[in-house]
Amino acid sequence: MELGANVKSGAFSVLNSGSDKLDVQISVMEWTQDDSGRDVYGETRDVVFFPKIMTVAPNEQRAIRIGLKGPTSLREKTYRLFIEEIPTKKKPQDLAVAEKITARLTIAVRYAIPIFVRPARPQESGVLEKVEMAAGRIRAAVKNTGNVRIKLQSVVFRGKDAAGRELFSQEVAGWYVLHGMSRPYEATVPPDLCQNLAHIEIEAEAENFTMNGTVPVQKEMCQPLRKDN
């Protein structure tokens, strides 16, 4: 869901396509990231929502209404709406069947839906930083230099020899990089190919632009780290 100065409310629908009633609890958390790019969640009062607990009958749907408190800021604010199934007690007939089973697994569904509060003047930009290679591992970090999130499609590492022939390629799935944050990505180069590489190209593809970088490969970069005695 995208909110902002002109759109301060919205709604999600929860559809129960099963044959049993569905009990869920709802919460909203502020969504940030740490220095390693891992998602971090914290308490917030910026977003109001209703209901907090609800039951959805089989083949029916119910709405969760969302509202934004306060003005928008110069940078995008990010939240997650959590919809978590509340496990229900087994029916007597189900318990009778379960007693005949030596092991069983109960799965509770949990959704984490992004909510973005856009600034008045969104600016999307990013760069590759901390591009380095050692012990046969190539690393690069995607730095978000704008005021809104970047959603990476993928990060591709391509190793080429002196003649420009591609000898190595590895694609890593992308993820969100929130404003001001940096997310590291890395790939392992096979030892038999690493010695023949002249450089490695890195291409990080976002939804609206691409970031590129290059690392010259020296033979010592392919050697494993030595262990001290």
Disulfide bonds with the S-S distance in Angstrom:
Cys194-Cys222 2.00
